[in-house]
Amino acid sequence: MTPTTDQPFLFVAFGATGDLMQRKLLPALFRLAERGLVHRSYRILGIGRAKDFDDAAFRKSSAEALKGAGIPAGSPRVREFLAALHYQAVPDFSAASYAKLGERMDALDREAGLESNRIFYLALPPQAFEPTISALGEAGHNRARGFVRLVIEKPFGRDLVSARELNELCHRWFSEQQIYRIDHYLGKETVQNLLVFRFANSLFEPVWSRDRIEQVQITVAEELGVETRAQYYDHAGALRDMVQNHLIQLLTLTAMEPPAKFDAEAIRNEKVKVLRSMEPLREEDVVFGQYAAGVVDATDVRGYLEEEGVAPKSRTETYCALRMSIANWRWQGVPFYLRSGKRMPRRSSQITISFRCPPVAMFQPFGSCAVSPNQLVITVQPDEGFDLHFEVKAPDEPLRMRTERMHFRYHDSFDTLPEAYETLLLDVLQGDPTLFVRADEVEASWELFSPLLEPSKRAIHSYSAGSWGPPAADALPAREGVRWANK
Amino acid sequence: MTPTTDQPFLFVAFGATGDLMQRKLLPALFRLAERGLVHRSYRILGIGRAKDFDDAAFRKSSAEALKGAGIPAGSPRVREFLAALHYQAVPDFSAASYAKLGERMDALDREAGLESNRIFYLALPPQAFEPTISALGEAGHNRARGFVRLVIEKPFGRDLVSARELNELCHRWFSEQQIYRIDHYLGKETVQNLLVFRFANSLFEPVWSRDRIEQVQITVAEELGVETRAQYYDHAGALRDMVQNHLIQLLTLTAMEPPAKFDAEAIRNEKVKVLRSMEPLREEDVVFGQYAAGVVDATDVRGYLEEEGVAPKSRTETYCALRMSIANWRWQGVPFYLRSGKRMPRRSSQITISFRCPPVAMFQPFGSCAVSPNQLVITVQPDEGFDLHFEVKAPDEPLRMRTERMHFRYHDSFDTLPEAYETLLLDVLQGDPTLFVRADEVEASWELFSPLLEPSKRAIHSYSAGSWGPPAADALPAREGVRWANK
């Protein structure tokens, strides 16, 4: 079992009444407490602008939030958890407001014996990151007798310049060791398992290179459209919202060299090395798309331009496909095809490793095209697991191949997989930054995508909602005789 | 689909009223005919000593045999099949008897337009092989206008000398291309698939060597005791009955180099090369056992010496374990552990490939013994398939490994697997000798085991029926820190 965090703490949640707090953080915190994984002494201090809100109101809304997450109210454990919740109005970024916050934190410290261990979690819209961090720093909340940690949600910047600025601001007040940049994909069990899968299994590492691998595909497909997020999304697009963070994390974990140790710095060093080895993206290696009206799951859905909150002539991409290359000893010449889109036929996050064909001369009596390449499919969601597609002889037929699969599903072996946020929050509480994005990593990723961020330069291809993206995206791998994996 | 054999034929079955014919050959021949895989014009001529037997009696007993194999009598297809059965008494090895046989074959040829294509199948006890082959040859039945093929059941000799003599006799009358030495293990789907698995999958061949494989185990365990076969078995023993043929076939298919082509000669050349590369067996690399009374499947069973037909002080082994080595570039230093026994806890034929542990320094924070080696388990029977044991991260635990498996079962993907005898008989009809043992192969195998065949030199260890063999057999791999796989 995971060791219980051995220090008491105060969890200070900015954006306490927001969607992320209600849907993800509160249920995750409750489940960690319920499973006895956190120190008995803890308090959660919700921060919001609303002055007409208080502890009681916060507890009431939080009870609703837990209920919404399938945690029924009324049990002793839920009551105990709710009793640990408090609310503090911080209506502006003034010194006075942040001084008051300080007094409240000190009071809770004393009351509950929290040893001044503090986690500031910014569950805020991106434009609030900068003033909040500044105000925390200027009020001296970056230091305490205990530990102080700062957790920042995505997006971390919207290009290289803004990411650098945000890093500089963070570093003005906090050391890199105190900063936890969230990419919730890193909390997913299958993603964490990528490194174990690669390096604890002697069967895979020897074939994990250009010598044996033909091409790699990373797909993060959403069935949903822009939903209620148009205000943010229309200024972001698929490249910023998904590719620069989630897909790049999957890519670096797939491609990285074995770290010297399984510790945060060693692993993140190797991830940064991958990013620094990537060849610059060329225009012809990227295809942008935007969904038009179509049919998803047998339901008519409107196009992106008809969505509420989207600019009438928006050129924001809801789909992005890329061909990327890593210029190092392991990967030179192996294309990495990445794609992510909204309004795809189904929700699916997968990494597909296609191995080279065996020498076929041996099988020529049976037709050379009879042999399909082996594929390893790592499913991140839904139905997490591994599939290994391999060739078997079809019974009864002299030597005709058929592609079959060996498979492993987490849900067949483990009752429950922890939610990504449970994993990540526990890591924050334990002070383990392995699954968080380091400053140089986030900058290296933005640097890679810098040439693609200017919308005026892009062609945007339309695709029907419910399709796998624009035809131009098929042409991208087709240049090398490759097809997208799950079409 | 498999092409239908394109030539009519006469199948001449010596031992027509015997167990093998009734239980295996007749059902297999019927199923091939039922599935339309054989030429429409065929006849089956059963040969026996009994003179008071005729076509009608043979058809009647064959109908019973089919019923016993789950093929109900009375359908048009069964009637059609039975009508193709004939019986010829061949009471002795005289020229007269074999001349009469020739007349009968000629008559059936004319009647049914069989173009003098003939298969002689010797479903006989081993002592009858030699006189039957001689009589066939002296009567000139080794030649015909059409093809003539000779199928010989196991055991092919009982040591190197007798195997050579039998080969010489065969070759006096038949060319090697006409001779089909049966090892019914080679007809099993999983065994045939070994070569496809190895050479049509680019994932496995690169790791299939001493660089990546720690040790290989081949187990053929039977739950049954000697049953009604004591008369034969007590003069044979496990080494002759199972190891020298079936286990060695599994070993050579596992260890062989890729053949230049998937054809009979190329594949059998590579198998012989493995046998010729094997290091001589030393006394300390072999453990013999004999079952004592015990409990199998919750039933008390008697010991081997109490079995009917077994000599009172028999020193025949019912269990044999070996450590073998292949002195070539691929396998030098990789032990191959083989074992076979009667009265084991369950029926199981498996090949277990254990890969080397990954370098563990990386995982030291979690304890070096946390990583188990990958294993590939190929199940030949029952429940044919592949299991790949690999390490995953246990959810919720920082980086603790757990061994899980990916698996593939033939029965999940294919409705029915053909019986080994269906496969082998079809190959004989089609003239494909790939799955039959070549003269030099059988001799190389006997040569290897020659030093072990003298019973007086052996220690025989007792083991309880229902156990996995004598403790001395555990000590064999334990010398290298290895344990038998399915204990």
HADDOCK unambig.tbl for C-alpha pairs under 7 A between the chains (distance, minus, plus):
assign (segid A and resid 1 and name CA) (segid B and resid 397 and name CA) 5.97 0.50 0.50
assign (segid A and resid 2 and name CA) (segid B and resid 396 and name CA) 6.66 0.50 0.50
assign (segid A and resid 2 and name CA) (segid B and resid 397 and name CA) 5.11 0.50 0.50
assign (segid A and resid 2 and name CA) (segid B and resid 398 and name CA) 6.59 0.50 0.50
assign (segid A and resid 189 and name CA) (segid B and resid 395 and name CA) 6.39 0.50 0.50
assign (segid A and resid 193 and name CA) (segid B and resid 392 and name CA) 6.43 0.50 0.50
assign (segid A and resid 193 and name CA) (segid B and resid 393 and name CA) 5.53 0.50 0.50
assign (segid A and resid 196 and name CA) (segid B and resid 392 and name CA) 6.25 0.50 0.50
assign (segid A and resid 196 and name CA) (segid B and resid 393 and name CA) 6.23 0.50 0.50
assign (segid A and resid 197 and name CA) (segid B and resid 391 and name CA) 6.45 0.50 0.50
assign (segid A and resid 197 and name CA) (segid B and resid 392 and name CA) 5.96 0.50 0.50
assign (segid A and resid 200 and name CA) (segid B and resid 358 and name CA) 5.98 0.50 0.50
assign (segid A and resid 200 and name CA) (segid B and resid 371 and name CA) 6.49 0.50 0.50
assign (segid A and resid 200 and name CA) (segid B and resid 391 and name CA) 6.29 0.50 0.50
assign (segid A and resid 201 and name CA) (segid B and resid 358 and name CA) 6.38 0.50 0.50
assign (segid A and resid 201 and name CA) (segid B and resid 374 and name CA) 6.11 0.50 0.50
assign (segid A and resid 201 and name CA) (segid B and resid 390 and name CA) 6.22 0.50 0.50
assign (segid A and resid 201 and name CA) (segid B and resid 391 and name CA) 6.13 0.50 0.50
assign (segid A and resid 202 and name CA) (segid B and resid 355 and name CA) 6.74 0.50 0.50
assign (segid A and resid 202 and name CA) (segid B and resid 356 and name CA) 6.51 0.50 0.50
assign (segid A and resid 202 and name CA) (segid B and resid 357 and name CA) 6.15 0.50 0.50
assign (segid A and resid 202 and name CA) (segid B and resid 358 and name CA) 4.99 0.50 0.50
assign (segid A and resid 202 and name CA) (segid B and resid 374 and name CA) 6.61 0.50 0.50
assign (segid A and resid 203 and name CA) (segid B and resid 207 and name CA) 6.80 0.50 0.50
assign (segid A and resid 203 and name CA) (segid B and resid 374 and name CA) 6.66 0.50 0.50
assign (segid A and resid 207 and name CA) (segid B and resid 203 and name CA) 6.80 0.50 0.50
assign (segid A and resid 260 and name CA) (segid B and resid 362 and name CA) 6.00 0.50 0.50
assign (segid A and resid 261 and name CA) (segid B and resid 362 and name CA) 4.61 0.50 0.50
assign (segid A and resid 261 and name CA) (segid B and resid 363 and name CA) 6.89 0.50 0.50
assign (segid A and resid 262 and name CA) (segid B and resid 362 and name CA) 5.91 0.50 0.50
assign (segid A and resid 262 and name CA) (segid B and resid 363 and name CA) 6.31 0.50 0.50
assign (segid A and resid 355 and name CA) (segid B and resid 202 and name CA) 6.73 0.50 0.50
assign (segid A and resid 356 and name CA) (segid B and resid 202 and name CA) 6.50 0.50 0.50
assign (segid A and resid 357 and name CA) (segid B and resid 202 and name CA) 6.14 0.50 0.50
assign (segid A and resid 358 and name CA) (segid B and resid 200 and name CA) 5.99 0.50 0.50
assign (segid A and resid 358 and name CA) (segid B and resid 201 and name CA) 6.38 0.50 0.50
assign (segid A and resid 358 and name CA) (segid B and resid 202 and name CA) 4.97 0.50 0.50
assign (segid A and resid 362 and name CA) (segid B and resid 260 and name CA) 5.98 0.50 0.50
assign (segid A and resid 362 and name CA) (segid B and resid 261 and name CA) 4.60 0.50 0.50
assign (segid A and resid 362 and name CA) (segid B and resid 262 and name CA) 5.92 0.50 0.50
assign (segid A and resid 363 and name CA) (segid B and resid 261 and name CA) 6.90 0.50 0.50
assign (segid A and resid 363 and name CA) (segid B and resid 262 and name CA) 6.34 0.50 0.50
assign (segid A and resid 371 and name CA) (segid B and resid 200 and name CA) 6.48 0.50 0.50
assign (segid A and resid 374 and name CA) (segid B and resid 201 and name CA) 6.11 0.50 0.50
assign (segid A and resid 374 and name CA) (segid B and resid 202 and name CA) 6.59 0.50 0.50
assign (segid A and resid 374 and name CA) (segid B and resid 203 and name CA) 6.63 0.50 0.50
assign (segid A and resid 390 and name CA) (segid B and resid 201 and name CA) 6.21 0.50 0.50
assign (segid A and resid 391 and name CA) (segid B and resid 197 and name CA) 6.43 0.50 0.50
assign (segid A and resid 391 and name CA) (segid B and resid 200 and name CA) 6.28 0.50 0.50
assign (segid A and resid 391 and name CA) (segid B and resid 201 and name CA) 6.12 0.50 0.50
assign (segid A and resid 392 and name CA) (segid B and resid 193 and name CA) 6.44 0.50 0.50
assign (segid A and resid 392 and name CA) (segid B and resid 196 and name CA) 6.21 0.50 0.50
assign (segid A and resid 392 and name CA) (segid B and resid 197 and name CA) 5.95 0.50 0.50
assign (segid A and resid 393 and name CA) (segid B and resid 193 and name CA) 5.53 0.50 0.50
assign (segid A and resid 393 and name CA) (segid B and resid 196 and name CA) 6.23 0.50 0.50
assign (segid A and resid 395 and name CA) (segid B and resid 189 and name CA) 6.37 0.50 0.50
assign (segid A and resid 395 and name CA) (segid B and resid 417 and name CA) 6.19 0.50 0.50
assign (segid A and resid 396 and name CA) (segid B and resid 2 and name CA) 6.68 0.50 0.50
assign (segid A and resid 396 and name CA) (segid B and resid 418 and name CA) 6.53 0.50 0.50
assign (segid A and resid 397 and name CA) (segid B and resid 1 and name CA) 5.98 0.50 0.50
assign (segid A and resid 397 and name CA) (segid B and resid 2 and name CA) 5.15 0.50 0.50
assign (segid A and resid 398 and name CA) (segid B and resid 2 and name CA) 6.60 0.50 0.50
assign (segid A and resid 405 and name CA) (segid B and resid 408 and name CA) 6.51 0.50 0.50
assign (segid A and resid 406 and name CA) (segid B and resid 406 and name CA) 5.20 0.50 0.50
assign (segid A and resid 406 and name CA) (segid B and resid 407 and name CA) 4.70 0.50 0.50
assign (segid A and resid 406 and name CA) (segid B and resid 408 and name CA) 4.81 0.50 0.50
assign (segid A and resid 407 and name CA) (segid B and resid 406 and name CA) 4.70 0.50 0.50
assign (segid A and resid 407 and name CA) (segid B and resid 407 and name CA) 5.86 0.50 0.50
assign (segid A and resid 408 and name CA) (segid B and resid 405 and name CA) 6.49 0.50 0.50
assign (segid A and resid 408 and name CA) (segid B and resid 406 and name CA) 4.80 0.50 0.50
assign (segid A and resid 417 and name CA) (segid B and resid 395 and name CA) 6.18 0.50 0.50
assign (segid A and resid 418 and name CA) (segid B and resid 396 and name CA) 6.54 0.50 0.50
